[in-house]
Amino acid sequence: MSQHVYKHIELTGSSENGIEEAVNNAINKASDSLHGMRWLEVTDTRGHIENGRVAHWQVTVKVGFTLD
């Protein structure tokens, strides 16, 4: 059985199209400089309102990655 040690960080992604895309935007951008990402936990969801409508979503995720 392998033993893993994880470090975690918080990221906030945004999207005009929805919550899932906001999460994917955060993970996709983080993957440019981080490797070994293994899990995520949504910790906060917010929306920005303009003219009585949701203009965009912001989602904060905690991301865990394995250490080298």
All heavy atoms as TSV, in Angstrom:
chain	resi	resn	atom	element	x	y	z
A	1	MET	N	N	0.840	-1.172	0.000
A	1	MET	CA	C	0.000	0.000	0.000
A	1	MET	C	C	0.889	1.240	0.000
A	1	MET	O	O	1.808	1.360	0.787
A	1	MET	CB	C	-0.896	-0.018	1.239
A	1	MET	CG	C	-1.683	1.269	1.405
A	1	MET	SD	S	-2.508	1.400	3.002
A	1	MET	CE	C	-4.000	0.541	2.647
A	2	SER	N	N	0.615	2.166	-0.917
A	2	SER	CA	C	1.416	3.382	-0.964
A	2	SER	C	C	0.865	4.410	0.006
A	2	SER	O	O	-0.323	4.424	0.324
A	2	SER	CB	C	1.431	3.941	-2.382
A	2	SER	OG	O	0.131	4.297	-2.777
A	3	GLN	N	N	1.743	5.241	0.479
A	3	GLN	CA	C	1.347	6.311	1.396
A	3	GLN	C	C	1.569	7.633	0.678
A	3	GLN	O	O	2.672	7.911	0.205
A	3	GLN	CB	C	2.176	6.247	2.665
A	3	GLN	CG	C	1.940	4.984	3.453
A	3	GLN	CD	C	2.796	4.936	4.699
A	3	GLN	OE1	O	3.520	5.853	5.017
A	3	GLN	NE2	N	2.710	3.823	5.413
A	4	HIS	N	N	0.526	8.422	0.595
A	4	HIS	CA	C	0.616	9.702	-0.100
A	4	HIS	C	C	0.598	10.847	0.900
A	4	HIS	O	O	-0.058	10.773	1.929
A	4	HIS	CB	C	-0.567	9.882	-1.056
A	4	HIS	CG	C	-0.605	8.873	-2.139
A	4	HIS	ND1	N	0.245	8.898	-3.213
A	4	HIS	CD2	C	-1.402	7.796	-2.321
A	4	HIS	CE1	C	-0.015	7.885	-4.014
A	4	HIS	NE2	N	-1.013	7.195	-3.487
A	5	VAL	N	N	1.330	11.886	0.572
A	5	VAL	CA	C	1.291	13.139	1.315
A	5	VAL	C	C	0.802	14.193	0.339
A	5	VAL	O	O	1.278	14.278	-0.797
A	5	VAL	CB	C	2.686	13.511	1.860
A	5	VAL	CG1	C	2.668	14.891	2.504
A	5	VAL	CG2	C	3.166	12.459	2.845
A	6	TYR	N	N	-0.163	14.975	0.764
A	6	TYR	CA	C	-0.752	15.984	-0.107
A	6	TYR	C	C	-0.508	17.383	0.446
A	6	TYR	O	O	-0.504	17.597	1.653
A	6	TYR	CB	C	-2.269	15.793	-0.210
A	6	TYR	CG	C	-2.679	14.501	-0.838
A	6	TYR	CD1	C	-2.976	13.398	-0.051
A	6	TYR	CD2	C	-2.760	14.364	-2.209
A	6	TYR	CE1	C	-3.358	12.196	-0.615
A	6	TYR	CE2	C	-3.146	13.174	-2.795
A	6	TYR	CZ	C	-3.441	12.097	-1.992
A	6	TYR	OH	O	-3.812	10.907	-2.567
A	7	LYS	N	N	-0.307	18.299	-0.445
A	7	LYS	CA	C	-0.324	19.723	-0.128
A	7	LYS	C	C	-1.600	20.244	-0.753
A	7	LYS	O	O	-2.042	19.744	-1.786
A	7	LYS	CB	C	0.889	20.427	-0.721
A	7	LYS	CG	C	0.893	21.922	-0.465
A	7	LYS	CD	C	2.222	22.535	-0.814
A	7	LYS	CE	C	2.239	24.026	-0.561
A	7	LYS	NZ	N	2.063	24.409	0.825
A	8	HIS	N	N	-2.218	21.257	-0.137
A	8	HIS	CA	C	-3.408	21.813	-0.766
A	8	HIS	C	C	-3.332	23.329	-0.825
A	8	HIS	O	O	-2.682	23.983	-0.006
A	8	HIS	CB	C	-4.702	21.327	-0.093
A	8	HIS	CG	C	-4.809	21.620	1.358
A	8	HIS	ND1	N	-5.319	22.776	1.841
A	8	HIS	CD2	C	-4.476	20.879	2.430
A	8	HIS	CE1	C	-5.307	22.758	3.153
A	8	HIS	NE2	N	-4.790	21.617	3.542
A	9	ILE	N	N	-3.982	23.862	-1.854
A	9	ILE	CA	C	-4.051	25.295	-2.081
A	9	ILE	C	C	-5.492	25.651	-2.403
A	9	ILE	O	O	-6.303	24.775	-2.712
A	9	ILE	CB	C	-3.135	25.735	-3.253
A	9	ILE	CG1	C	-3.547	25.033	-4.547
A	9	ILE	CG2	C	-1.674	25.475	-2.933
A	9	ILE	CD1	C	-2.884	25.591	-5.784
A	10	GLU	N	N	-5.807	26.935	-2.329
A	10	GLU	CA	C	-7.125	27.404	-2.733
A	10	GLU	C	C	-7.012	28.194	-4.020
A	10	GLU	O	O	-6.083	28.987	-4.195
A	10	GLU	CB	C	-7.760	28.273	-1.649
A	10	GLU	CG	C	-8.305	27.485	-0.501
A	10	GLU	CD	C	-9.175	28.327	0.415
A	10	GLU	OE1	O	-9.154	29.563	0.316
A	10	GLU	OE2	O	-9.874	27.718	1.231
A	11	LEU	N	N	-7.952	27.970	-4.911
A	11	LEU	CA	C	-8.038	28.673	-6.185
A	11	LEU	C	C	-9.446	29.214	-6.336
A	11	LEU	O	O	-10.397	28.614	-5.834
A	11	LEU	CB	C	-7.778	27.710	-7.352
A	11	LEU	CG	C	-6.492	26.898	-7.339
A	11	LEU	CD1	C	-6.563	25.822	-8.409
A	11	LEU	CD2	C	-5.309	27.814	-7.576
A	12	THR	N	N	-9.597	30.324	-7.040
A	12	THR	CA	C	-10.919	30.828	-7.378
A	12	THR	C	C	-10.983	31.018	-8.884
A	12	THR	O	O	-10.178	31.750	-9.457
A	12	THR	CB	C	-11.222	32.157	-6.665
A	12	THR	OG1	O	-11.139	31.957	-5.262
A	12	THR	CG2	C	-12.607	32.664	-7.016
A	13	GLY	N	N	-11.929	30.326	-9.502
A	13	GLY	CA	C	-12.153	30.451	-10.932
A	13	GLY	C	C	-13.451	31.190	-11.183
A	13	GLY	O	O	-14.337	31.211	-10.334
A	14	SER	N	N	-13.568	31.789	-12.362
A	14	SER	CA	C	-14.800	32.501	-12.691
A	14	SER	C	C	-15.254	32.132	-14.094
A	14	SER	O	O	-14.475	31.663	-14.919
A	14	SER	CB	C	-14.594	34.017	-12.572
A	14	SER	OG	O	-13.628	34.458	-13.497
A	15	SER	N	N	-16.540	32.349	-14.327
A	15	SER	CA	C	-17.125	32.058	-15.635
A	15	SER	C	C	-18.449	32.796	-15.776
A	15	SER	O	O	-19.202	32.930	-14.808
A	15	SER	CB	C	-17.373	30.559	-15.797
A	15	SER	OG	O	-18.145	30.315	-16.962
A	16	GLU	N	N	-18.733	33.247	-16.965
A	16	GLU	CA	C	-20.031	33.833	-17.274
A	16	GLU	C	C	-21.065	32.744	-17.545
A	16	GLU	O	O	-22.260	33.012	-17.551
A	16	GLU	CB	C	-19.922	34.746	-18.493
A	16	GLU	CG	C	-19.049	35.961	-18.263
A	16	GLU	CD	C	-18.873	36.808	-19.508
A	16	GLU	OE1	O	-19.251	36.342	-20.611
A	16	GLU	OE2	O	-18.361	37.923	-19.375
A	17	ASN	N	N	-20.598	31.510	-17.775
A	17	ASN	CA	C	-21.483	30.439	-18.227
A	17	ASN	C	C	-21.965	29.484	-17.149
A	17	ASN	O	O	-22.901	28.738	-17.388
A	17	ASN	CB	C	-20.811	29.643	-19.339
A	17	ASN	CG	C	-20.515	30.517	-20.533
A	17	ASN	OD1	O	-21.350	31.293	-20.961
A	17	ASN	ND2	N	-19.306	30.417	-21.056
A	18	GLY	N	N	-21.315	29.453	-15.986
A	18	GLY	CA	C	-21.803	28.556	-14.951
A	18	GLY	C	C	-20.734	28.133	-13.967
A	18	GLY	O	O	-19.538	28.381	-14.141
A	19	ILE	N	N	-21.206	27.454	-12.932
A	19	ILE	CA	C	-20.348	27.031	-11.834
A	19	ILE	C	C	-19.326	25.987	-12.281
A	19	ILE	O	O	-18.146	26.078	-11.948
A	19	ILE	CB	C	-21.220	26.493	-10.678
A	19	ILE	CG1	C	-22.074	27.625	-10.108
A	19	ILE	CG2	C	-20.381	25.844	-9.600
A	19	ILE	CD1	C	-23.161	27.166	-9.160
A	20	GLU	N	N	-19.776	24.996	-13.032
A	20	GLU	CA	C	-18.855	23.935	-13.461
A	20	GLU	C	C	-17.733	24.497	-14.322
A	20	GLU	O	O	-16.571	24.114	-14.176
A	20	GLU	CB	C	-19.609	22.847	-14.214
A	20	GLU	CG	C	-18.735	21.662	-14.553
A	20	GLU	CD	C	-19.516	20.505	-15.159
A	20	GLU	OE1	O	-20.759	20.542	-15.177
A	20	GLU	OE2	O	-18.857	19.548	-15.617
A	21	GLU	N	N	-18.052	25.421	-15.212
A	21	GLU	CA	C	-17.009	26.023	-16.044
A	21	GLU	C	C	-16.047	26.849	-15.200
A	21	GLU	O	O	-14.847	26.885	-15.481
A	21	GLU	CB	C	-17.626	26.887	-17.144
A	21	GLU	CG	C	-16.582	27.437	-18.102
A	21	GLU	CD	C	-17.190	28.159	-19.285
A	21	GLU	OE1	O	-17.754	27.470	-20.159
A	21	GLU	OE2	O	-17.100	29.401	-19.339
A	22	ALA	N	N	-16.537	27.510	-14.164
A	22	ALA	CA	C	-15.663	28.273	-13.275
A	22	ALA	C	C	-14.656	27.359	-12.590
A	22	ALA	O	O	-13.468	27.678	-12.489
A	22	ALA	CB	C	-16.493	29.037	-12.238
A	23	VAL	N	N	-15.114	26.188	-12.136
A	23	VAL	CA	C	-14.213	25.209	-11.518
A	23	VAL	C	C	-13.190	24.735	-12.544
A	23	VAL	O	O	-11.984	24.708	-12.273
A	23	VAL	CB	C	-15.000	24.004	-10.947
A	23	VAL	CG1	C	-14.052	22.891	-10.508
A	23	VAL	CG2	C	-15.883	24.447	-9.798
A	24	ASN	N	N	-13.662	24.377	-13.732
A	24	ASN	CA	C	-12.746	23.903	-14.776
A	24	ASN	C	C	-11.732	24.968	-15.170
A	24	ASN	O	O	-10.565	24.650	-15.429
A	24	ASN	CB	C	-13.532	23.427	-15.996
A	24	ASN	CG	C	-14.147	22.075	-15.788
A	24	ASN	OD1	O	-13.556	21.193	-15.183
A	24	ASN	ND2	N	-15.358	21.894	-16.275
A	25	ASN	N	N	-12.138	26.226	-15.219
A	25	ASN	CA	C	-11.202	27.303	-15.547
A	25	ASN	C	C	-10.092	27.393	-14.509
A	25	ASN	O	O	-8.918	27.570	-14.860
A	25	ASN	CB	C	-11.938	28.638	-15.660
A	25	ASN	CG	C	-12.787	28.740	-16.906
A	25	ASN	OD1	O	-12.631	27.970	-17.852
A	25	ASN	ND2	N	-13.721	29.676	-16.901
A	26	ALA	N	N	-10.434	27.260	-13.232
A	26	ALA	CA	C	-9.420	27.309	-12.174
A	26	ALA	C	C	-8.454	26.139	-12.289
A	26	ALA	O	O	-7.232	26.312	-12.218
A	26	ALA	CB	C	-10.094	27.314	-10.803
A	27	ILE	N	N	-8.990	24.931	-12.474
A	27	ILE	CA	C	-8.140	23.733	-12.556
A	27	ILE	C	C	-7.268	23.769	-13.808
A	27	ILE	O	O	-6.066	23.458	-13.752
A	27	ILE	CB	C	-9.001	22.453	-12.535
A	27	ILE	CG1	C	-9.775	22.345	-11.217
A	27	ILE	CG2	C	-8.159	21.209	-12.791
A	27	ILE	CD1	C	-8.917	22.286	-9.980
A	28	ASN	N	N	-7.845	24.155	-14.940
A	28	ASN	CA	C	-7.076	24.210	-16.193
A	28	ASN	C	C	-5.918	25.197	-16.095
A	28	ASN	O	O	-4.805	24.911	-16.543
A	28	ASN	CB	C	-7.982	24.561	-17.365
A	28	ASN	CG	C	-8.919	23.434	-17.736
A	28	ASN	OD1	O	-8.675	22.279	-17.425
A	28	ASN	ND2	N	-10.016	23.775	-18.392
A	29	LYS	N	N	-6.162	26.363	-15.505
A	29	LYS	CA	C	-5.090	27.354	-15.375
A	29	LYS	C	C	-4.016	26.858	-14.410
A	29	LYS	O	O	-2.822	26.997	-14.672
A	29	LYS	CB	C	-5.676	28.685	-14.895
A	29	LYS	CG	C	-4.661	29.787	-14.768
A	29	LYS	CD	C	-4.067	30.131	-16.121
A	29	LYS	CE	C	-3.118	31.304	-16.008
A	29	LYS	NZ	N	-2.414	31.561	-17.266
A	30	ALA	N	N	-4.432	26.256	-13.300
A	30	ALA	CA	C	-3.463	25.750	-12.321
A	30	ALA	C	C	-2.597	24.649	-12.923
A	30	ALA	O	O	-1.426	24.517	-12.571
A	30	ALA	CB	C	-4.182	25.236	-11.080
A	31	SER	N	N	-3.166	23.862	-13.837
A	31	SER	CA	C	-2.404	22.757	-14.422
A	31	SER	C	C	-1.251	23.246	-15.294
A	31	SER	O	O	-0.354	22.472	-15.616
A	31	SER	CB	C	-3.320	21.828	-15.222
A	31	SER	OG	O	-3.761	22.459	-16.406
A	32	ASP	N	N	-1.242	24.538	-15.649
A	32	ASP	CA	C	-0.110	25.100	-16.394
A	32	ASP	C	C	1.166	25.098	-15.554
A	32	ASP	O	O	2.266	25.004	-16.097
A	32	ASP	CB	C	-0.400	26.540	-16.832
A	32	ASP	CG	C	-1.456	26.632	-17.919
A	32	ASP	OD1	O	-1.758	25.605	-18.566
A	32	ASP	OD2	O	-1.988	27.752	-18.117
A	33	SER	N	N	1.021	25.212	-14.228
A	33	SER	CA	C	2.219	25.296	-13.384
A	33	SER	C	C	2.266	24.265	-12.260
A	33	SER	O	O	3.309	24.114	-11.627
A	33	SER	CB	C	2.332	26.709	-12.785
A	33	SER	OG	O	1.188	27.021	-12.033
A	34	LEU	N	N	1.174	23.566	-12.006
A	34	LEU	CA	C	1.155	22.537	-10.965
A	34	LEU	C	C	1.004	21.166	-11.604
A	34	LEU	O	O	0.319	21.024	-12.611
A	34	LEU	CB	C	-0.034	22.744	-10.015
A	34	LEU	CG	C	-0.009	23.960	-9.119
A	34	LEU	CD1	C	-1.312	24.056	-8.352
A	34	LEU	CD2	C	1.165	23.900	-8.163
A	35	HIS	N	N	1.631	20.177	-11.004
A	35	HIS	CA	C	1.419	18.807	-11.456
A	35	HIS	C	C	1.063	17.947	-10.244
A	35	HIS	O	O	1.272	18.341	-9.104
A	35	HIS	CB	C	2.646	18.257	-12.188
A	35	HIS	CG	C	3.863	18.153	-11.321
A	35	HIS	ND1	N	4.670	19.243	-11.036
A	35	HIS	CD2	C	4.389	17.110	-10.646
A	35	HIS	CE1	C	5.650	18.843	-10.244
A	35	HIS	NE2	N	5.503	17.559	-9.988
A	36	GLY	N	N	0.475	16.833	-10.498
A	36	GLY	CA	C	0.130	15.922	-9.417
A	36	GLY	C	C	-1.172	16.266	-8.717
A	36	GLY	O	O	-1.423	15.770	-7.610
A	37	MET	N	N	-2.019	17.107	-9.333
A	37	MET	CA	C	-3.301	17.419	-8.703
A	37	MET	C	C	-4.145	16.152	-8.652
A	37	MET	O	O	-4.240	15.420	-9.628
A	37	MET	CB	C	-4.030	18.525	-9.466
A	37	MET	CG	C	-3.384	19.874	-9.322
A	37	MET	SD	S	-4.346	21.211	-10.068
A	37	MET	CE	C	-4.122	20.871	-11.808
A	38	ARG	N	N	-4.763	15.883	-7.493
A	38	ARG	CA	C	-5.493	14.630	-7.302
A	38	ARG	C	C	-6.936	14.809	-6.876
A	38	ARG	O	O	-7.762	13.966	-7.134
A	38	ARG	CB	C	-4.787	13.763	-6.253
A	38	ARG	CG	C	-3.388	13.358	-6.628
A	38	ARG	CD	C	-3.413	12.353	-7.778
A	38	ARG	NE	N	-2.069	11.907	-8.088
A	38	ARG	CZ	C	-1.428	12.177	-9.222
A	38	ARG	NH1	N	-2.025	12.878	-10.165
A	38	ARG	NH2	N	-0.216	11.739	-9.420
A	39	TRP	N	N	-7.263	15.901	-6.167
A	39	TRP	CA	C	-8.633	16.045	-5.694
A	39	TRP	C	C	-8.976	17.524	-5.567
A	39	TRP	O	O	-8.106	18.387	-5.548
A	39	TRP	CB	C	-8.848	15.327	-4.366
A	39	TRP	CG	C	-7.914	15.726	-3.257
A	39	TRP	CD1	C	-6.740	15.095	-2.919
A	39	TRP	CD2	C	-8.051	16.823	-2.348
A	39	TRP	NE1	N	-6.152	15.735	-1.861
A	39	TRP	CE2	C	-6.941	16.799	-1.488
A	39	TRP	CE3	C	-8.993	17.807	-2.168
A	39	TRP	CZ2	C	-6.748	17.729	-0.482
A	39	TRP	CZ3	C	-8.818	18.744	-1.171
A	39	TRP	CH2	C	-7.697	18.687	-0.327
A	40	LEU	N	N	-10.274	17.795	-5.503
A	40	LEU	CA	C	-10.737	19.154	-5.256
A	40	LEU	C	C	-11.960	19.126	-4.362
A	40	LEU	O	O	-12.684	18.136	-4.312
A	40	LEU	CB	C	-11.043	19.906	-6.554
A	40	LEU	CG	C	-12.249	19.458	-7.377
A	40	LEU	CD1	C	-13.498	20.213	-6.973
A	40	LEU	CD2	C	-11.970	19.672	-8.848
A	41	GLU	N	N	-12.153	20.223	-3.661
A	41	GLU	CA	C	-13.320	20.406	-2.801
A	41	GLU	C	C	-13.828	21.828	-3.022
A	41	GLU	O	O	-13.076	22.796	-2.871
A	41	GLU	CB	C	-12.912	20.219	-1.341
A	41	GLU	CG	C	-13.986	20.524	-0.340
A	41	GLU	CD	C	-13.485	20.453	1.098
A	41	GLU	OE1	O	-12.331	20.045	1.323
A	41	GLU	OE2	O	-14.266	20.835	1.982
A	42	VAL	N	N	-15.076	21.968	-3.423
A	42	VAL	CA	C	-15.667	23.293	-3.588
A	42	VAL	C	C	-15.938	23.857	-2.199
A	42	VAL	O	O	-16.626	23.233	-1.393
A	42	VAL	CB	C	-16.963	23.230	-4.417
A	42	VAL	CG1	C	-17.640	24.592	-4.471
A	42	VAL	CG2	C	-16.677	22.728	-5.830
A	43	THR	N	N	-15.363	25.028	-1.913
A	43	THR	CA	C	-15.512	25.611	-0.583
A	43	THR	C	C	-16.378	26.859	-0.573
A	43	THR	O	O	-16.852	27.252	0.489
A	43	THR	CB	C	-14.132	25.950	0.023
A	43	THR	OG1	O	-13.457	26.875	-0.829
A	43	THR	CG2	C	-13.298	24.691	0.198
A	44	ASP	N	N	-16.580	27.488	-1.729
A	44	ASP	CA	C	-17.382	28.707	-1.771
A	44	ASP	C	C	-17.889	28.926	-3.192
A	44	ASP	O	O	-17.180	28.640	-4.164
A	44	ASP	CB	C	-16.542	29.903	-1.328
A	44	ASP	CG	C	-17.364	31.139	-1.006
A	44	ASP	OD1	O	-18.580	30.994	-0.736
A	44	ASP	OD2	O	-16.799	32.236	-1.017
A	45	THR	N	N	-19.103	29.413	-3.296
A	45	THR	CA	C	-19.699	29.743	-4.582
A	45	THR	C	C	-20.351	31.111	-4.464
A	45	THR	O	O	-21.120	31.355	-3.532
A	45	THR	CB	C	-20.772	28.704	-4.989
A	45	THR	OG1	O	-20.191	27.410	-4.959
A	45	THR	CG2	C	-21.302	28.982	-6.375
A	46	ARG	N	N	-19.997	31.989	-5.392
A	46	ARG	CA	C	-20.561	33.338	-5.399
A	46	ARG	C	C	-21.007	33.689	-6.813
A	46	ARG	O	O	-20.486	33.170	-7.786
A	46	ARG	CB	C	-19.509	34.375	-4.979
A	46	ARG	CG	C	-19.020	34.254	-3.579
A	46	ARG	CD	C	-17.929	35.276	-3.289
A	46	ARG	NE	N	-16.747	35.094	-4.111
A	46	ARG	CZ	C	-15.805	34.168	-3.903
A	46	ARG	NH1	N	-15.939	33.308	-2.923
A	46	ARG	NH2	N	-14.755	34.090	-4.675
A	47	GLY	N	N	-21.934	34.604	-6.905
A	47	GLY	CA	C	-22.344	35.130	-8.194
A	47	GLY	C	C	-22.327	36.641	-8.166
A	47	GLY	O	O	-22.569	37.262	-7.129
A	48	HIS	N	N	-22.019	37.229	-9.309
A	48	HIS	CA	C	-22.021	38.679	-9.454
A	48	HIS	C	C	-23.273	39.059	-10.233
A	48	HIS	O	O	-23.549	38.492	-11.297
A	48	HIS	CB	C	-20.760	39.135	-10.193
A	48	HIS	CG	C	-20.719	40.598	-10.440
A	48	HIS	ND1	N	-20.439	41.503	-9.441
A	48	HIS	CD2	C	-20.940	41.320	-11.560
A	48	HIS	CE1	C	-20.472	42.722	-9.954
A	48	HIS	NE2	N	-20.783	42.636	-11.235
A	49	ILE	N	N	-24.033	40.008	-9.712
A	49	ILE	CA	C	-25.304	40.393	-10.322
A	49	ILE	C	C	-25.164	41.755	-11.002
A	49	ILE	O	O	-24.638	42.701	-10.402
A	49	ILE	CB	C	-26.420	40.458	-9.257
A	49	ILE	CG1	C	-26.578	39.099	-8.590
A	49	ILE	CG2	C	-27.733	40.938	-9.872
A	49	ILE	CD1	C	-27.474	39.123	-7.374
A	50	GLU	N	N	-25.624	41.820	-12.234
A	50	GLU	CA	C	-25.694	43.083	-12.977
A	50	GLU	C	C	-27.064	43.186	-13.625
A	50	GLU	O	O	-27.516	42.244	-14.285
A	50	GLU	CB	C	-24.612	43.138	-14.062
A	50	GLU	CG	C	-23.210	43.261	-13.534
A	50	GLU	CD	C	-22.169	43.321	-14.638
A	50	GLU	OE1	O	-22.541	43.336	-15.831
A	50	GLU	OE2	O	-20.979	43.332	-14.306
A	51	ASN	N	N	-27.728	44.312	-13.434
A	51	ASN	CA	C	-29.039	44.565	-14.037
A	51	ASN	C	C	-30.040	43.449	-13.736
A	51	ASN	O	O	-30.789	43.023	-14.617
A	51	ASN	CB	C	-28.914	44.778	-15.547
A	51	ASN	CG	C	-28.012	45.939	-15.887
A	51	ASN	OD1	O	-28.054	46.975	-15.232
A	51	ASN	ND2	N	-27.174	45.769	-16.884
A	52	GLY	N	N	-30.015	42.956	-12.502
A	52	GLY	CA	C	-30.972	41.945	-12.091
A	52	GLY	C	C	-30.721	40.547	-12.619
A	52	GLY	O	O	-31.572	39.677	-12.496
A	53	ARG	N	N	-29.534	40.308	-13.184
A	53	ARG	CA	C	-29.195	38.985	-13.719
A	53	ARG	C	C	-27.804	38.580	-13.242
A	53	ARG	O	O	-26.960	39.421	-12.968
A	53	ARG	CB	C	-29.193	38.998	-15.251
A	53	ARG	CG	C	-30.510	39.427	-15.818
A	53	ARG	CD	C	-30.517	39.244	-17.293
A	53	ARG	NE	N	-31.762	38.522	-17.543
A	53	ARG	CZ	C	-32.037	37.890	-18.638
A	53	ARG	NH1	N	-31.171	37.843	-19.603
A	53	ARG	NH2	N	-33.189	37.284	-18.787
A	54	VAL	N	N	-27.565	37.279	-13.194
A	54	VAL	CA	C	-26.234	36.776	-12.842
A	54	VAL	C	C	-25.295	37.063	-14.011
A	54	VAL	O	O	-25.521	36.590	-15.128
A	54	VAL	CB	C	-26.263	35.264	-12.536
A	54	VAL	CG1	C	-24.850	34.756	-12.268
A	54	VAL	CG2	C	-27.172	34.968	-11.350
A	55	ALA	N	N	-24.271	37.862	-13.757
A	55	ALA	CA	C	-23.309	38.230	-14.796
A	55	ALA	C	C	-22.177	37.207	-14.894
A	55	ALA	O	O	-21.709	36.905	-15.988
A	55	ALA	CB	C	-22.738	39.622	-14.529
A	56	HIS	N	N	-21.718	36.713	-13.749
A	56	HIS	CA	C	-20.713	35.648	-13.755
A	56	HIS	C	C	-20.670	34.982	-12.390
A	56	HIS	O	O	-21.167	35.504	-11.408
A	56	HIS	CB	C	-19.323	36.160	-14.173
A	56	HIS	CG	C	-18.668	37.069	-13.179
A	56	HIS	ND1	N	-18.831	38.429	-13.192
A	56	HIS	CD2	C	-17.844	36.800	-12.134
A	56	HIS	CE1	C	-18.136	38.967	-12.207
A	56	HIS	NE2	N	-17.524	38.004	-11.560
A	57	TRP	N	N	-20.086	33.793	-12.396
A	57	TRP	CA	C	-19.931	32.977	-11.189
A	57	TRP	C	C	-18.479	32.975	-10.765
A	57	TRP	O	O	-17.584	32.997	-11.602
A	57	TRP	CB	C	-20.359	31.538	-11.467
A	57	TRP	CG	C	-21.818	31.410	-11.716
A	57	TRP	CD1	C	-22.443	31.381	-12.933
A	57	TRP	CD2	C	-22.840	31.303	-10.741
A	57	TRP	NE1	N	-23.790	31.261	-12.770
A	57	TRP	CE2	C	-24.075	31.210	-11.419
A	57	TRP	CE3	C	-22.851	31.275	-9.360
A	57	TRP	CZ2	C	-25.285	31.092	-10.770
A	57	TRP	CZ3	C	-24.059	31.153	-8.704
A	57	TRP	CH2	C	-25.257	31.063	-9.409
A	58	GLN	N	N	-18.259	32.919	-9.456
A	58	GLN	CA	C	-16.929	32.717	-8.896
A	58	GLN	C	C	-17.009	31.522	-7.957
A	58	GLN	O	O	-17.873	31.483	-7.077
A	58	GLN	CB	C	-16.459	33.933	-8.109
A	58	GLN	CG	C	-16.213	35.158	-8.954
A	58	GLN	CD	C	-15.758	36.334	-8.111
A	58	GLN	OE1	O	-16.098	36.441	-6.937
A	58	GLN	NE2	N	-14.974	37.206	-8.708
A	59	VAL	N	N	-16.128	30.556	-8.159
A	59	VAL	CA	C	-16.126	29.350	-7.342
A	59	VAL	C	C	-14.725	29.156	-6.758
A	59	VAL	O	O	-13.739	29.153	-7.491
A	59	VAL	CB	C	-16.540	28.113	-8.166
A	59	VAL	CG1	C	-16.524	26.871	-7.309
A	59	VAL	CG2	C	-17.913	28.327	-8.784
A	60	THR	N	N	-14.661	29.007	-5.445
A	60	THR	CA	C	-13.389	28.740	-4.775
A	60	THR	C	C	-13.294	27.245	-4.509
A	60	THR	O	O	-14.250	26.630	-4.022
A	60	THR	CB	C	-13.277	29.528	-3.463
A	60	THR	OG1	O	-13.381	30.924	-3.771
A	60	THR	CG2	C	-11.951	29.264	-2.763
A	61	VAL	N	N	-12.152	26.682	-4.871
A	61	VAL	CA	C	-11.921	25.255	-4.666
A	61	VAL	C	C	-10.621	25.057	-3.906
A	61	VAL	O	O	-9.663	25.805	-4.086
A	61	VAL	CB	C	-11.870	24.460	-6.001
A	61	VAL	CG1	C	-13.208	24.448	-6.672
A	61	VAL	CG2	C	-10.820	24.998	-6.942
A	62	LYS	N	N	-10.610	24.067	-3.029
A	62	LYS	CA	C	-9.386	23.608	-2.396
A	62	LYS	C	C	-8.900	22.450	-3.247
A	62	LYS	O	O	-9.652	21.527	-3.540
A	62	LYS	CB	C	-9.655	23.138	-0.971
A	62	LYS	CG	C	-8.406	22.776	-0.203
A	62	LYS	CD	C	-8.723	22.177	1.153
A	62	LYS	CE	C	-9.440	23.156	2.046
A	62	LYS	NZ	N	-9.685	22.581	3.394
A	63	VAL	N	N	-7.642	22.506	-3.677
A	63	VAL	CA	C	-7.077	21.494	-4.567
A	63	VAL	C	C	-5.921	20.811	-3.851
A	63	VAL	O	O	-5.034	21.482	-3.306
A	63	VAL	CB	C	-6.572	22.123	-5.888
A	63	VAL	CG1	C	-5.907	21.086	-6.763
A	63	VAL	CG2	C	-7.711	22.810	-6.621
A	64	GLY	N	N	-5.936	19.490	-3.836
A	64	GLY	CA	C	-4.857	18.715	-3.231
A	64	GLY	C	C	-3.986	18.105	-4.310
A	64	GLY	O	O	-4.478	17.632	-5.324
A	65	PHE	N	N	-2.680	18.152	-4.092
A	65	PHE	CA	C	-1.749	17.548	-5.040
A	65	PHE	C	C	-0.669	16.809	-4.273
A	65	PHE	O	O	-0.354	17.153	-3.134
A	65	PHE	CB	C	-1.178	18.556	-6.038
A	65	PHE	CG	C	-0.492	19.753	-5.421
A	65	PHE	CD1	C	0.875	19.756	-5.241
A	65	PHE	CD2	C	-1.223	20.855	-5.024
A	65	PHE	CE1	C	1.513	20.859	-4.695
A	65	PHE	CE2	C	-0.606	21.957	-4.473
A	65	PHE	CZ	C	0.774	21.961	-4.310
A	66	THR	N	N	-0.141	15.776	-4.915
A	66	THR	CA	C	0.906	14.984	-4.279
A	66	THR	C	C	2.238	15.699	-4.360
A	66	THR	O	O	2.512	16.439	-5.304
A	66	THR	CB	C	1.030	13.602	-4.929
A	66	THR	OG1	O	1.217	13.764	-6.330
A	66	THR	CG2	C	-0.198	12.755	-4.686
A	67	LEU	N	N	3.054	15.495	-3.361
A	67	LEU	CA	C	4.391	16.071	-3.340
A	67	LEU	C	C	5.369	15.103	-4.001
A	67	LEU	O	O	5.213	13.895	-3.931
A	67	LEU	CB	C	4.820	16.325	-1.894
A	67	LEU	CG	C	3.968	17.329	-1.130
A	67	LEU	CD1	C	4.392	17.371	0.331
A	67	LEU	CD2	C	4.052	18.699	-1.750
A	68	ASP	N	N	6.382	15.673	-4.646
A	68	ASP	CA	C	7.427	14.858	-5.275
A	68	ASP	C	C	8.259	14.146	-4.228
A	68	ASP	O	O	8.390	14.569	-3.124
A	68	ASP	CB	C	8.343	15.721	-6.136
A	68	ASP	CG	C	7.611	16.277	-7.344
A	68	ASP	OD1	O	6.590	15.700	-7.746
A	68	ASP	OD2	O	8.080	17.312	-7.856
